[in-house]
Amino acid sequence: SFSNGDVPRLLTVGRFTNQKGFDLAIKAASILKQNDVDFKWFFIGSGEQEQEYRKLISEYDVEDRVIILGRKNNPYPYIKKCDIYIQPSRHEAYGLVVHEARILNKPIICSRFAGSEQIIDGRTGYIVPVGNVEKLANAIHCLLINPAKQNEFVTAIKDELSTNNDWSSIKR
């Protein structure tokens, strides 16, 4: 279950559509599992491709690692409890959930979609090329085995948010 934090909890939130890249996440989960990486990856959402994703989860033999939680009216408690937030989208107008994960001080991995301007690669998160499953899996693995890097990202996000929310910094 999600609340059981004995293994690292990864989280992705979005509509189950091609645009959001859940299929890429499932393939990355398979690579991580093959490399004996311990994790549970939770998906929050629903949509037209849910059955296709359930089939992929089975085909890639990651039923023990990838859990579809379904649609949640309020994803915040899940974002708050996850260890790493991941947005593997193929394209995105503005990564609202990435913004929410930043506000909740989570280490983030996202693809180089239109919302990745919120992340400074290597400083406040990792940005991976769109559709590159190997690099996505590698970024997750690197972050999972390096808690100090996770903490670095969180500290940098907090610093950035406190600076950007400082009223005195607003130009008149």
BALOBA-1460 file (C-alpha; in Angstrom, 3 decimals):
// residues 172
<rec num="1" residu="s" x="0.000" y="0.000" z="0.000"/>
<rec num="2" residu="f" x="1.035" y="3.600" z="-0.455"/>
<rec num="3" residu="s" x="1.305" y="4.458" z="3.226"/>
<rec num="4" residu="n" x="3.760" y="1.636" z="3.859"/>
<rec num="5" residu="g" x="7.123" y="3.358" z="3.452"/>
<rec num="6" residu="d" x="9.413" y="0.322" z="3.717"/>
<rec num="7" residu="v" x="10.515" y="0.766" z="0.087"/>
<rec num="8" residu="p" x="11.057" y="4.003" z="-1.851"/>
<rec num="9" residu="r" x="7.770" y="5.366" z="-3.203"/>
<rec num="10" residu="l" x="7.804" y="6.868" z="-6.670"/>
<rec num="11" residu="l" x="4.761" y="8.777" z="-7.877"/>
<rec num="12" residu="t" x="3.389" y="9.960" z="-11.216"/>
<rec num="13" residu="v" x="0.093" y="11.836" z="-11.550"/>
<rec num="14" residu="g" x="-1.837" y="12.556" z="-14.739"/>
<rec num="15" residu="r" x="-4.416" y="11.511" z="-17.277"/>
<rec num="16" residu="f" x="-3.825" y="8.080" z="-18.751"/>
<rec num="17" residu="t" x="-3.049" y="9.346" z="-22.246"/>
<rec num="18" residu="n" x="-0.072" y="8.940" z="-24.549"/>
<rec num="19" residu="q" x="0.980" y="12.529" z="-23.832"/>
<rec num="20" residu="k" x="1.699" y="11.797" z="-20.156"/>
<rec num="21" residu="g" x="4.161" y="8.962" z="-20.824"/>
<rec num="22" residu="f" x="2.909" y="6.361" z="-18.338"/>
<rec num="23" residu="d" x="3.975" y="3.685" z="-20.846"/>
<rec num="24" residu="l" x="7.531" y="5.048" z="-20.609"/>
<rec num="25" residu="a" x="7.314" y="4.839" z="-16.817"/>
<rec num="26" residu="i" x="6.255" y="1.179" z="-17.021"/>
<rec num="27" residu="k" x="9.223" y="0.380" z="-19.291"/>
<rec num="28" residu="a" x="11.591" y="2.277" z="-16.964"/>
<rec num="29" residu="a" x="10.155" y="0.310" z="-14.012"/>
<rec num="30" residu="s" x="10.990" y="-2.894" z="-15.865"/>
<rec num="31" residu="i" x="14.622" y="-1.792" z="-16.320"/>
<rec num="32" residu="l" x="14.876" y="-0.865" z="-12.638"/>
<rec num="33" residu="k" x="13.393" y="-4.206" z="-11.578"/>
<rec num="34" residu="q" x="15.824" y="-6.102" z="-13.842"/>
<rec num="35" residu="n" x="18.629" y="-4.246" z="-12.057"/>
<rec num="36" residu="d" x="17.278" y="-5.313" z="-8.638"/>
<rec num="37" residu="v" x="16.312" y="-1.770" z="-7.634"/>
<rec num="38" residu="d" x="13.818" y="-1.740" z="-4.766"/>
<rec num="39" residu="f" x="10.823" y="0.605" z="-5.253"/>
<rec num="40" residu="k" x="7.075" y="0.908" z="-5.663"/>
<rec num="41" residu="w" x="5.851" y="3.260" z="-8.388"/>
<rec num="42" residu="f" x="2.342" y="4.585" z="-7.886"/>
<rec num="43" residu="f" x="0.230" y="6.036" z="-10.688"/>
<rec num="44" residu="i" x="-2.627" y="8.396" z="-9.877"/>
<rec num="45" residu="g" x="-5.047" y="9.083" z="-12.681"/>
<rec num="46" residu="s" x="-7.516" y="7.604" z="-15.097"/>
<rec num="47" residu="g" x="-8.239" y="7.816" z="-18.779"/>
<rec num="48" residu="e" x="-8.651" y="6.114" z="-22.106"/>
<rec num="49" residu="q" x="-5.381" y="4.157" z="-21.929"/>
<rec num="50" residu="e" x="-5.781" y="2.662" z="-18.454"/>
<rec num="51" residu="q" x="-6.478" y="-0.869" z="-19.767"/>
<rec num="52" residu="e" x="-3.526" y="-0.616" z="-22.138"/>
<rec num="53" residu="y" x="-1.284" y="0.396" z="-19.212"/>
<rec num="54" residu="r" x="-2.574" y="-2.453" z="-17.054"/>
<rec num="55" residu="k" x="-1.712" y="-4.824" z="-19.908"/>
<rec num="56" residu="l" x="1.778" y="-3.292" z="-20.246"/>
<rec num="57" residu="i" x="2.353" y="-3.644" z="-16.487"/>
<rec num="58" residu="s" x="1.614" y="-7.348" z="-16.870"/>
<rec num="59" residu="e" x="3.667" y="-7.752" z="-20.087"/>
<rec num="60" residu="y" x="6.689" y="-6.081" z="-18.485"/>
<rec num="61" residu="d" x="6.229" y="-8.182" z="-15.318"/>
<rec num="62" residu="v" x="6.124" y="-5.206" z="-12.958"/>
<rec num="63" residu="e" x="2.810" y="-5.908" z="-11.171"/>
<rec num="64" residu="d" x="4.784" y="-6.089" z="-7.918"/>
<rec num="65" residu="r" x="6.329" y="-2.648" z="-8.541"/>
<rec num="66" residu="v" x="3.789" y="-0.494" z="-10.434"/>
<rec num="67" residu="i" x="0.465" y="0.186" z="-8.752"/>
<rec num="68" residu="i" x="-2.410" y="2.092" z="-10.335"/>
<rec num="69" residu="l" x="-4.247" y="3.921" z="-7.554"/>
<rec num="70" residu="g" x="-6.876" y="5.375" z="-9.882"/>
<rec num="71" residu="r" x="-8.219" y="8.895" z="-9.884"/>
<rec num="72" residu="k" x="-7.853" y="10.915" z="-6.677"/>
<rec num="73" residu="n" x="-9.643" y="14.201" z="-6.092"/>
<rec num="74" residu="n" x="-6.729" y="15.365" z="-3.973"/>
<rec num="75" residu="p" x="-3.306" y="14.005" z="-4.932"/>
<rec num="76" residu="y" x="-1.485" y="16.213" z="-2.371"/>
<rec num="77" residu="p" x="-1.323" y="13.617" z="0.444"/>
<rec num="78" residu="y" x="0.266" y="11.179" z="-2.008"/>
<rec num="79" residu="i" x="2.726" y="13.744" z="-3.356"/>
<rec num="80" residu="k" x="3.614" y="14.699" z="0.214"/>
<rec num="81" residu="k" x="4.336" y="11.062" z="1.169"/>
<rec num="82" residu="c" x="6.218" y="9.997" z="-1.965"/>
<rec num="83" residu="d" x="10.012" y="9.862" z="-2.014"/>
<rec num="84" residu="i" x="10.490" y="10.981" z="-5.633"/>
<rec num="85" residu="y" x="8.008" y="12.609" z="-7.998"/>
<rec num="86" residu="i" x="8.366" y="11.640" z="-11.674"/>
<rec num="87" residu="q" x="6.746" y="13.281" z="-14.719"/>
<rec num="88" residu="p" x="7.701" y="11.372" z="-17.902"/>
<rec num="89" residu="s" x="5.394" y="13.391" z="-20.209"/>
<rec num="90" residu="r" x="5.990" y="13.547" z="-23.947"/>
<rec num="91" residu="h" x="4.668" y="17.113" z="-23.925"/>
<rec num="92" residu="e" x="2.958" y="19.370" z="-21.444"/>
<rec num="93" residu="a" x="1.618" y="22.938" z="-21.531"/>
<rec num="94" residu="y" x="2.706" y="23.673" z="-17.966"/>
<rec num="95" residu="g" x="3.634" y="20.936" z="-15.541"/>
<rec num="96" residu="l" x="1.150" y="21.812" z="-12.803"/>
<rec num="97" residu="v" x="1.822" y="18.645" z="-10.807"/>
<rec num="98" residu="v" x="5.567" y="19.294" z="-11.096"/>
<rec num="99" residu="h" x="4.882" y="22.727" z="-9.594"/>
<rec num="100" residu="e" x="2.846" y="21.115" z="-6.812"/>
<rec num="101" residu="a" x="5.620" y="18.582" z="-6.119"/>
<rec num="102" residu="r" x="8.113" y="21.470" z="-5.888"/>
<rec num="103" residu="i" x="5.893" y="23.282" z="-3.381"/>
<rec num="104" residu="l" x="5.749" y="20.059" z="-1.347"/>
<rec num="105" residu="n" x="9.593" y="19.863" z="-1.490"/>
<rec num="106" residu="k" x="9.955" y="16.616" z="-3.402"/>
<rec num="107" residu="p" x="12.930" y="15.484" z="-5.461"/>
<rec num="108" residu="i" x="11.689" y="15.545" z="-9.070"/>
<rec num="109" residu="i" x="12.591" y="13.797" z="-12.292"/>
<rec num="110" residu="c" x="10.853" y="15.025" z="-15.427"/>
<rec num="111" residu="s" x="11.214" y="14.823" z="-19.166"/>
<rec num="112" residu="r" x="12.294" y="17.840" z="-21.165"/>
<rec num="113" residu="f" x="8.708" y="18.909" z="-21.823"/>
<rec num="114" residu="a" x="7.396" y="22.456" z="-21.741"/>
<rec num="115" residu="g" x="7.087" y="22.399" z="-17.935"/>
<rec num="116" residu="s" x="10.713" y="21.455" z="-17.316"/>
<rec num="117" residu="e" x="11.597" y="25.143" z="-17.047"/>
<rec num="118" residu="q" x="10.658" y="24.686" z="-13.387"/>
<rec num="119" residu="i" x="13.651" y="22.408" z="-12.822"/>
<rec num="120" residu="i" x="17.352" y="23.200" z="-13.020"/>
<rec num="121" residu="d" x="18.866" y="19.921" z="-14.208"/>
<rec num="122" residu="g" x="21.216" y="18.488" z="-11.596"/>
<rec num="123" residu="r" x="20.403" y="21.242" z="-9.085"/>
<rec num="124" residu="t" x="16.668" y="21.080" z="-8.294"/>
<rec num="125" residu="g" x="15.919" y="17.811" z="-10.095"/>
<rec num="126" residu="y" x="16.825" y="15.702" z="-13.081"/>
<rec num="127" residu="i" x="15.583" y="16.401" z="-16.595"/>
<rec num="128" residu="v" x="15.711" y="13.488" z="-19.037"/>
<rec num="129" residu="p" x="15.182" y="13.492" z="-22.810"/>
<rec num="130" residu="v" x="11.561" y="12.913" z="-23.838"/>
<rec num="131" residu="g" x="10.888" y="9.243" z="-24.547"/>
<rec num="132" residu="n" x="14.305" y="7.989" z="-23.400"/>
<rec num="133" residu="v" x="13.361" y="5.106" z="-21.113"/>
<rec num="134" residu="e" x="16.975" y="4.156" z="-20.306"/>
<rec num="135" residu="k" x="17.868" y="7.682" z="-19.176"/>
<rec num="136" residu="l" x="14.649" y="7.887" z="-17.164"/>
<rec num="137" residu="a" x="15.458" y="4.600" z="-15.391"/>
<rec num="138" residu="n" x="19.060" y="5.722" z="-14.850"/>
<rec num="139" residu="a" x="18.009" y="9.063" z="-13.309"/>
<rec num="140" residu="i" x="15.627" y="7.261" z="-10.942"/>
<rec num="141" residu="h" x="18.294" y="4.734" z="-9.969"/>
<rec num="142" residu="c" x="20.873" y="7.494" z="-9.396"/>
<rec num="143" residu="l" x="18.484" y="9.368" z="-7.130"/>
<rec num="144" residu="l" x="17.328" y="6.274" z="-5.234"/>
<rec num="145" residu="i" x="20.868" y="5.206" z="-4.343"/>
<rec num="146" residu="n" x="21.886" y="8.731" z="-3.388"/>
<rec num="147" residu="p" x="19.784" y="10.131" z="-0.515"/>
<rec num="148" residu="a" x="22.271" y="13.021" z="-0.211"/>
<rec num="149" residu="k" x="21.378" y="14.078" z="-3.777"/>
<rec num="150" residu="q" x="17.673" y="13.850" z="-2.920"/>
<rec num="151" residu="n" x="18.306" y="16.169" z="0.035"/>
<rec num="152" residu="e" x="20.353" y="18.522" z="-2.170"/>
<rec num="153" residu="f" x="17.449" y="18.808" z="-4.602"/>
<rec num="154" residu="v" x="14.964" y="19.471" z="-1.799"/>
<rec num="155" residu="t" x="17.211" y="22.128" z="-0.227"/>
<rec num="156" residu="a" x="17.716" y="23.819" z="-3.604"/>
<rec num="157" residu="i" x="13.963" y="23.778" z="-4.279"/>
<rec num="158" residu="k" x="13.244" y="25.310" z="-0.846"/>
<rec num="159" residu="d" x="15.880" y="28.009" z="-1.438"/>
<rec num="160" residu="e" x="14.516" y="28.774" z="-4.883"/>
<rec num="161" residu="l" x="10.902" y="28.936" z="-3.686"/>
<rec num="162" residu="s" x="11.739" y="31.189" z="-0.738"/>
<rec num="163" residu="t" x="13.685" y="33.525" z="-3.042"/>
<rec num="164" residu="n" x="10.988" y="33.571" z="-5.719"/>
<rec num="165" residu="n" x="8.222" y="34.164" z="-3.179"/>
<rec num="166" residu="d" x="10.017" y="37.102" z="-1.578"/>
<rec num="167" residu="w" x="7.825" y="40.168" z="-2.159"/>
<rec num="168" residu="s" x="10.844" y="42.443" z="-2.033"/>
<rec num="169" residu="s" x="12.205" y="40.790" z="-5.162"/>
<rec num="170" residu="i" x="9.247" y="41.909" z="-7.269"/>
<rec num="171" residu="k" x="10.278" y="44.582" z="-9.740"/>
<rec num="172" residu="r" x="8.176" y="47.749" z="-9.570"/>
